[in-house]
């Protein structure tokens, strides 16, 4: 093709043809027209924009950097703006969100009317986990009642929920077999100390009740306590948390330090935690025997094609009781339990969100002595296959519902269980969130006893 240009009219024609090809996503054909013209007209703003746009659309970092070098020594209208947009695209493709946020900030100063820059800045702060700044950035652009885009609403609410100071009330009621009733109420205050450091103070009141049945003793206890958690959002990849729980029981205080780390890298998510000397409530008889445990947990998952998730959970727990309450041999240590659970999830629909979920739990309690289960029974062996479906639908910007159904089979003990659950989330503007969930587990045969288990949970957040 002969691309010689004799006048401005011919140049305009070629530019128009290239724009048309670009809009049709015929990037290579558009490039065959544009790049030879750029050799002759290196300062033509339209040619530069067409030449740059395909690389931005295709996330081609290498070509973006070449274009930056190419136009570096050329003067043309809006050079500063286009150069920054190229650097912005390059930094986003490299996941260098700190640089992206700085570029967005400079573009907003020069072009405050550009909503796309402000939204991009807010989204970048979200990726950097600078929650209070992300909240402010979103609220500077939108009022929640004006947000129509589904994914924007999710990001807006996430920024508000994570980036706000607030008051939290959490209620859990469990109706389990063999007359077991559990009530747990928590009240908390959440405070941001700076842009990366958050502290949560929580008071706790737990009530447990169970009639004496067979060899098990009656349980009737109220356990107050308090908890302090500090979360440090180190960067866009790592979060760290440390905390200290204290419970008051039988005229004694029980202290549980704990720590955790969370990592998010592209489509990979990892969460690891450890707690020491946790008061055992499951089985419930652990309260009477002043049982404690140390627990280590690590969960990792990876997402493919934005639909398919593979994951693995590993957990180890070390059990002990007050040796004076071990009527078998007077030992305090009861052994340890190892759990391994691979799982997978397939998102088959996005709106409503529908996923199919499968898992396999293999757990074994290595008892410290043969009759340890007569002191407390933590279930010696579990081999549980589980499959189910999860559905979630957002009906408006302030109301969503979810439901789950799962069927489980314990191969080791040869019984089936069925889990059915439903829940809802309600936002009042952007300063109050209420979550309510109900679950019914049919034919449970675990540490809670043999029979059906019902659970009701509510959580209220007031944000400011």
Long-range contacts (C-beta under 8 A, 24 or more apart in sequence): 1-32, 3-33, 3-36, 3-37, 5-37, 5-40, 5-41, 11-37, 11-41, 11-44, 15-44, 15-46, 15-47, 15-50, 18-47, 18-50, 19-46, 19-50, 22-50, 22-53, 22-54, 25-57, 27-54, 27-57, 27-58, 30-54, 38-70, 42-70, 42-71, 42-74, 42-76, 43-74, 43-75, 43-76, 44-76, 45-76, 45-77, 45-78, 45-82, 48-76, 48-82, 49-82, 52-82, 52-85, 52-86, 55-89, 56-85, 56-86, 56-89, 59-89, 59-93, 60-93, 61-90, 61-93, 61-94, 64-89, 64-90, 64-93, 65-90, 80-110, 81-107, 81-110, 81-111, 88-120, 92-124, 95-236, 95-266, 97-124, 97-127, 97-128, 97-236, 98-128, 100-124, 101-125, 101-128, 115-141, 119-152, 122-155, 122-159, 123-155, 125-159, 126-155, 126-158, 126-159, 127-236, 128-235, 128-236, 129-196, 129-233, 129-235, 129-236, 129-239, 130-195, 130-196, 130-233, 131-159, 131-162, 131-163, 131-192, 131-195, 131-198, 131-233, 132-163, 132-164, 132-192, 132-195, 133-163, 133-195, 134-159, 134-162, 134-163, 135-159, 135-160, 135-162, 135-163, 135-164, 136-163, 139-430, 144-397, 144-398, 144-427, 144-429, 144-430, 145-397, 145-429, 147-397, 148-397, 150-351, 150-394, 153-394, 153-397, 156-430, 157-427, 157-430, 157-433, 160-430, 160-431, 160-463, 161-433, 161-461, 161-463, 163-192, 164-190, 164-192, 164-431, 164-463, 164-464, 165-190, 165-191, 165-192, 165-463, 165-464, 166-190, 166-461, 166-462, 166-463, 166-464, 167-461, 167-462, 168-200, 168-202, 168-459, 168-460, 168-461, 168-462, 169-458, 169-459, 169-460, 170-457, 170-458, 170-459, 170-460, 171-456, 171-457, 171-458, 171-459, 172-455, 172-456, 172-457, 173-455, 173-456, 173-457, 174-448, 174-453, 174-454, 174-455, 175-453, 175-454, 175-455, 176-444, 176-448, 176-449, 176-451, 176-453, 176-454, 177-444, 177-448, 177-449, 177-450, 177-451, 177-452, 177-453, 178-210, 178-211, 178-213, 178-216, 178-449, 178-450, 178-451, 179-209, 179-210, 179-211, 179-213, 180-208, 180-209, 180-210, 180-219, 180-284, 180-448, 180-449, 181-207, 181-208, 181-209, 181-210, 182-206, 182-207, 182-208, 182-209, 182-281, 182-284, 183-207, 186-227, 188-227, 196-232, 196-233, 196-234, 197-230, 197-231, 197-232, 197-233, 198-230, 198-231, 198-232, 198-233, 199-228, 199-229, 199-230, 199-231, 200-227, 200-228, 200-229, 200-230, 200-231, 201-226, 201-227, 201-228, 202-226, 202-227, 202-228, 202-229, 204-245, 204-247, 206-247, 206-281, 208-281, 208-284, 208-287, 210-284, 216-285, 217-285, 217-288, 219-284, 219-285, 219-287, 219-288, 221-249, 221-287, 223-247, 223-248, 223-249, 223-279, 223-287, 224-248, 236-264, 237-263, 237-264, 237-265, 238-262, 238-263, 239-263, 245-278, 247-279, 249-279, 249-287, 249-290, 250-290, 252-290, 254-279, 254-292, 267-302, 267-303, 267-304, 268-300, 268-301, 268-302, 268-303, 269-300, 269-301, 269-302, 269-303, 270-298, 270-299, 270-300, 270-301, 271-297, 271-298, 271-299, 271-300, 272-296, 272-297, 272-298, 272-299, 273-297, 273-298, 280-319, 280-376, 282-447, 282-448, 283-376, 283-377, 283-378, 283-447, 283-448, 284-448, 285-376, 286-321, 286-376, 288-325, 289-321, 289-322, 289-325, 289-326, 289-375, 289-376, 290-321, 290-322, 290-325, 291-319, 291-320, 291-321, 291-322, 291-334, 291-376, 292-319, 292-320, 292-321, 293-317, 293-318, 293-319, 293-320, 294-318, 301-343, 306-347, 307-346, 307-347, 307-348, 308-344, 308-345, 308-346, 308-347, 309-344, 309-345, 309-346, 309-347, 310-342, 310-343, 310-344, 311-342, 311-343, 311-344, 311-345, 312-340, 312-341, 312-342, 312-343, 313-339, 313-340, 313-341, 313-342, 313-343, 314-338, 314-339, 314-340, 314-341, 315-339, 315-341, 317-378, 319-376, 319-378, 321-375, 321-376, 326-375, 327-375, 328-369, 328-371, 328-372, 328-374, 328-375, 329-369, 329-371, 331-368, 331-369, 333-368, 334-367, 334-368, 334-372, 334-375, 334-376, 334-378, 335-365, 335-366, 335-367, 335-368, 335-369, 335-372, 336-365, 336-366, 337-363, 337-364, 337-365, 337-366, 337-378, 338-363, 338-364, 338-366, 339-363, 339-382, 351-393, 352-391, 352-392, 352-393, 353-390, 353-391, 353-392, 353-393, 354-389, 354-390, 354-391, 355-389, 355-390, 356-387, 356-388, 356-389, 357-386, 357-387, 357-388, 357-389, 357-390, 357-406, 358-386, 358-387, 359-385, 359-386, 359-387, 360-384, 360-385, 360-386, 361-386, 377-447, 378-447, 379-446, 379-447, 381-412, 381-413, 382-410, 382-412, 382-413, 383-410, 383-411, 383-412, 384-408, 384-409, 384-410, 384-411, 385-409, 385-411, 388-419, 397-427, 398-426, 398-427, 398-428, 398-429, 399-424, 399-425, 399-426, 399-427, 400-424, 400-425, 401-425, 410-445, 413-445, 415-443, 415-445, 416-443, 417-441, 417-442, 417-443, 417-444, 417-445, 418-442, 418-443, 430-463, 431-462, 431-463, 431-464, 432-460, 432-461, 432-462, 432-463, 433-460, 433-461, 433-463, 434-458, 434-459, 434-460, 434-461, 435-459
